[in-house]
Amino acid sequence: MNREEIFKLISDERDRQDCKWGKLPRWLADVIWLAVLVEEVGECAKAILKQDWSNLRIEAVQVAAVAVAWMEDAENHDNGLYKVG
């Protein structure tokens, strides 16, 4: 699988998330985004422990998509995320 295909999977997952949870702006605090991201990482860990490799790929895409959603949300308000200096 190449990077373009991976990014397409992440984009498709973001669309699915928006359908499920609603579109931005969400205005979630960084601590909430972190909790959501850690929950998804936990699902990856569970898939590894169960040696469920097909589900691991799905969960990894969800991790990436949540990270993208967090970055999108950060663009909607000034919470200091990714500010330099």
Residue frames as a rotation matrix with the C-alpha (Angstrom) as fourth column:
MET 1
0.591 0.807 0.000 0.00
0.807 -0.591 0.000 0.00
0.000 0.000 -1.000 0.00
ASN 2
-0.408 -0.757 0.510 1.45
0.737 -0.603 -0.306 3.37
0.539 0.251 0.804 -0.96
ARG 3
-0.860 -0.038 -0.508 1.16
0.402 -0.664 -0.630 6.69
-0.313 -0.747 0.587 0.85
GLU 4
-0.795 0.598 -0.099 -1.55
-0.543 -0.630 0.555 7.99
0.269 0.495 0.826 -1.46
GLU 5
-0.179 0.729 -0.661 -3.73
0.075 0.680 0.729 4.96
0.981 0.081 -0.177 -0.71
ILE 6
-0.462 -0.062 -0.884 -3.10
0.861 0.207 -0.465 5.35
0.212 -0.976 -0.042 3.02
PHE 7
-0.963 0.094 -0.252 -4.02
-0.015 -0.954 -0.299 9.04
-0.269 -0.284 0.920 2.95
LYS 8
-0.530 0.820 -0.216 -7.20
-0.466 -0.068 0.882 8.12
0.709 0.568 0.418 1.07
LEU 9
-0.160 0.440 -0.884 -8.14
0.612 0.747 0.261 5.66
0.775 -0.499 -0.388 3.83
ILE 10
-0.700 -0.157 -0.696 -7.53
0.681 -0.437 -0.587 8.36
-0.213 -0.886 0.413 6.45
SER 11
-0.919 0.381 -0.103 -9.59
-0.393 -0.870 0.296 10.89
0.024 0.313 0.950 4.51
ASP 12
-0.309 0.832 -0.460 -12.43
-0.121 0.445 0.887 8.39
0.943 0.330 -0.037 4.10
GLU 13
-0.274 0.150 -0.950 -12.32
0.874 0.451 -0.181 7.71
0.401 -0.880 -0.255 7.85
ARG 14
-0.937 -0.051 -0.346 -12.47
0.203 -0.885 -0.418 11.46
-0.285 -0.462 0.840 8.57
ASP 15
-0.650 0.752 -0.108 -15.60
-0.541 -0.358 0.761 11.65
0.534 0.553 0.639 6.40
ARG 16
-0.123 0.586 -0.801 -17.08
0.379 0.774 0.508 8.71
0.917 -0.241 -0.317 8.32
GLN 17
-0.599 -0.168 -0.782 -16.28
0.800 -0.142 -0.583 10.41
-0.013 -0.975 0.220 11.62
ASP 18
-0.963 0.252 -0.096 -17.93
-0.255 -0.967 0.017 13.64
-0.088 0.041 0.995 10.46
CYS 19
-0.339 0.879 -0.335 -21.05
-0.317 0.228 0.921 11.69
0.886 0.418 0.202 9.49
LYS 20
-0.082 0.261 -0.962 -21.10
0.702 0.700 0.130 9.99
0.708 -0.664 -0.241 12.89
TRP 21
-0.248 -0.169 -0.954 -20.17
0.936 -0.294 -0.191 12.92
-0.248 -0.941 0.232 15.15
GLY 22
0.836 0.528 -0.147 -21.03
0.460 -0.822 -0.334 15.96
-0.297 0.212 -0.931 13.05
LYS 23
0.340 -0.713 0.613 -18.79
0.673 -0.271 -0.689 18.36
0.657 0.647 0.387 11.20
LEU 24
-0.537 -0.623 -0.568 -16.47
0.837 -0.476 -0.270 20.90
-0.102 -0.621 0.777 12.73
PRO 25
-0.339 -0.830 0.443 -16.31
-0.510 -0.234 -0.828 23.16
0.790 -0.507 -0.344 14.60
ARG 26
0.296 0.356 -0.886 -16.25
0.496 0.736 0.461 20.93
0.816 -0.576 0.041 17.64
TRP 27
0.207 -0.300 0.931 -14.20
-0.561 -0.816 -0.138 23.19
0.802 -0.494 -0.337 19.89
LEU 28
0.867 0.064 -0.494 -12.97
0.291 0.740 0.606 20.29
0.405 -0.669 0.623 22.00
ALA 29
0.681 -0.675 0.284 -10.31
-0.686 -0.452 0.570 20.90
-0.256 -0.583 -0.771 24.59
ASP 30
-0.025 -0.799 -0.601 -6.93
-0.827 0.354 -0.437 19.33
0.561 0.486 -0.670 23.88
VAL 31
-0.686 -0.232 0.690 -7.39
-0.657 0.605 -0.450 17.02
-0.313 -0.762 -0.567 26.87
ILE 32
0.348 0.868 0.354 -10.56
-0.450 0.486 -0.749 15.60
-0.822 0.102 0.560 25.27
TRP 33
0.671 -0.179 -0.720 -8.80
-0.698 0.178 -0.694 15.08
0.252 0.968 -0.005 21.95
LEU 34
-0.442 -0.896 0.036 -5.98
-0.837 0.398 -0.376 13.34
0.323 -0.196 -0.926 23.78
ALA 35
-0.362 0.388 0.848 -8.44
-0.548 0.647 -0.530 11.03
-0.754 -0.656 -0.022 25.52
VAL 36
0.737 0.660 -0.146 -10.09
-0.472 0.349 -0.809 10.12
-0.483 0.666 0.569 22.20
LEU 37
0.364 -0.694 -0.622 -6.71
-0.788 0.127 -0.603 9.50
0.497 0.709 -0.500 20.58
VAL 38
-0.620 -0.617 0.485 -5.49
-0.784 0.508 -0.358 7.33
-0.026 -0.602 -0.798 23.46
GLU 39
0.137 0.753 0.644 -8.70
-0.500 0.613 -0.611 5.28
-0.855 -0.238 0.460 23.30
GLU 40
0.865 0.157 -0.477 -8.03
-0.502 0.286 -0.816 4.59
0.008 0.945 0.326 19.62
VAL 41
-0.130 -0.970 -0.204 -4.41
-0.836 0.218 -0.504 3.67
0.533 0.105 -0.839 20.37
GLY 42
-0.426 0.064 0.902 -5.76
-0.715 0.587 -0.379 1.28
-0.554 -0.807 -0.204 23.01
GLU 43
0.697 0.707 0.118 -7.85
-0.434 0.547 -0.716 -0.38
-0.571 0.448 0.688 20.32
CYS 44
0.466 -0.642 -0.609 -4.64
-0.673 0.190 -0.715 -0.89
0.574 0.743 -0.344 18.32
ALA 45
-0.533 -0.695 0.482 -3.03
-0.837 0.353 -0.417 -2.49
0.120 -0.626 -0.771 21.36
LYS 46
0.061 0.659 0.750 -6.02
-0.587 0.631 -0.507 -4.78
-0.807 -0.410 0.425 21.81
ALA 47
0.873 0.254 -0.417 -5.81
-0.486 0.384 -0.785 -5.86
-0.039 0.887 0.459 18.16
ILE 48
-0.014 -0.956 -0.292 -2.10
-0.776 0.194 -0.600 -6.62
0.631 0.218 -0.745 18.57
LEU 49
-0.532 -0.175 0.828 -2.72
-0.780 0.480 -0.400 -8.67
-0.328 -0.860 -0.392 21.71
LYS 50
0.352 0.764 0.540 -5.42
-0.343 0.642 -0.685 -10.64
-0.871 0.056 0.489 19.89
GLN 51
-0.682 -0.690 0.242 -3.21
0.077 0.261 0.962 -10.89
-0.727 0.675 -0.124 16.78
ASP 52
0.351 0.875 0.335 -6.13
0.681 0.007 -0.732 -9.44
-0.642 0.485 -0.594 14.83
TRP 53
-0.587 -0.807 -0.063 -4.05
0.535 -0.445 0.718 -7.96
-0.608 0.388 0.693 12.03
SER 54
-0.424 0.492 0.760 -6.95
0.741 -0.294 0.604 -6.91
0.520 0.820 -0.240 9.79
ASN 55
0.689 0.694 -0.207 -8.54
0.674 -0.511 0.533 -4.97
0.264 -0.507 -0.821 12.66
LEU 56
0.080 -0.751 -0.656 -5.17
0.708 -0.420 0.568 -3.44
-0.702 -0.510 0.498 13.58
ARG 57
-0.752 -0.352 0.558 -5.04
0.658 -0.465 0.593 -1.78
0.050 0.812 0.581 10.16
ILE 58
0.137 0.893 0.430 -8.54
0.635 -0.412 0.653 -0.38
0.760 0.183 -0.623 10.64
GLU 59
0.734 0.142 -0.664 -7.68
0.664 -0.351 0.660 0.91
-0.139 -0.925 -0.352 14.10
ALA 60
-0.317 -0.922 -0.224 -4.42
0.764 -0.388 0.515 2.45
-0.561 -0.008 0.827 12.89
VAL 61
-0.546 0.230 0.805 -6.36
0.605 -0.556 0.570 4.39
0.579 0.799 0.164 10.27
GLN 62
0.580 0.814 -0.037 -8.72
0.575 -0.378 0.726 5.58
0.576 -0.442 -0.687 13.01
VAL 63
0.288 -0.583 -0.760 -5.76
0.791 -0.303 0.532 6.74
-0.540 -0.754 0.374 15.11
ALA 64
-0.732 -0.620 0.283 -4.46
0.659 -0.538 0.525 8.77
-0.173 0.571 0.802 12.18
ALA 65
-0.229 0.735 0.638 -7.91
0.569 -0.431 0.701 10.18
0.790 0.523 -0.320 11.41
VAL 66
0.702 0.443 -0.558 -8.45
0.706 -0.329 0.627 11.29
0.094 -0.834 -0.544 15.02
ALA 67
-0.170 -0.844 -0.509 -5.06
0.736 -0.452 0.504 13.02
-0.655 -0.289 0.698 14.94
VAL 68
-0.761 -0.033 0.648 -6.13
0.564 -0.529 0.634 14.81
0.322 0.848 0.421 11.75
ALA 69
0.288 0.946 0.149 -9.45
0.642 -0.306 0.703 15.80
0.711 -0.107 -0.695 13.33
TRP 70
0.460 -0.211 -0.862 -7.59
0.792 -0.341 0.506 17.22
-0.401 -0.916 0.010 16.33
MET 71
-0.651 -0.757 -0.067 -5.39
0.610 -0.573 0.547 19.27
-0.452 0.315 0.835 14.03
GLU 72
-0.451 0.582 0.676 -8.45
0.568 -0.397 0.721 20.48
0.688 0.709 -0.152 12.09
ASP 73
0.589 0.710 -0.385 -10.12
0.730 -0.263 0.631 21.49
0.347 -0.653 -0.673 15.34
ALA 74
0.009 -0.682 -0.731 -7.00
0.803 -0.430 0.412 23.35
-0.596 -0.591 0.544 16.47
GLU 75
-0.795 -0.290 0.533 -7.27
0.587 -0.587 0.557 25.48
0.152 0.756 0.637 13.35
ASN 76
-0.005 0.926 0.377 -10.74
0.572 -0.307 0.761 26.61
0.820 0.219 -0.528 14.46
HIS 77
0.954 0.275 0.118 -9.65
0.073 -0.594 0.801 28.18
0.291 -0.756 -0.587 17.73
ASP 78
0.190 -0.930 0.316 -6.56
-0.461 -0.368 -0.808 29.56
0.867 0.008 -0.498 19.33
ASN 79
0.978 0.187 0.097 -5.59
-0.176 0.472 0.864 26.85
0.116 -0.862 0.494 21.80
GLY 80
0.396 -0.909 0.133 -1.86
-0.822 -0.287 0.492 27.00
-0.409 -0.304 -0.861 21.24
LEU 81
0.558 -0.177 0.811 -1.56
0.207 0.976 0.071 23.62
-0.804 0.129 0.581 19.53
TYR 82
0.338 -0.561 0.756 1.43
0.930 0.322 -0.176 23.54
-0.145 0.762 0.631 17.18
LYS 83
0.982 -0.080 0.174 2.38
-0.050 -0.984 -0.171 27.15
0.185 0.159 -0.970 17.83
VAL 84
0.239 -0.966 -0.101 6.05
0.900 0.260 -0.351 27.88
0.365 -0.007 0.931 17.54
GLY 85
-0.642 -0.622 0.449 7.81
0.384 -0.767 -0.514 30.49
0.664 -0.157 0.731 19.64
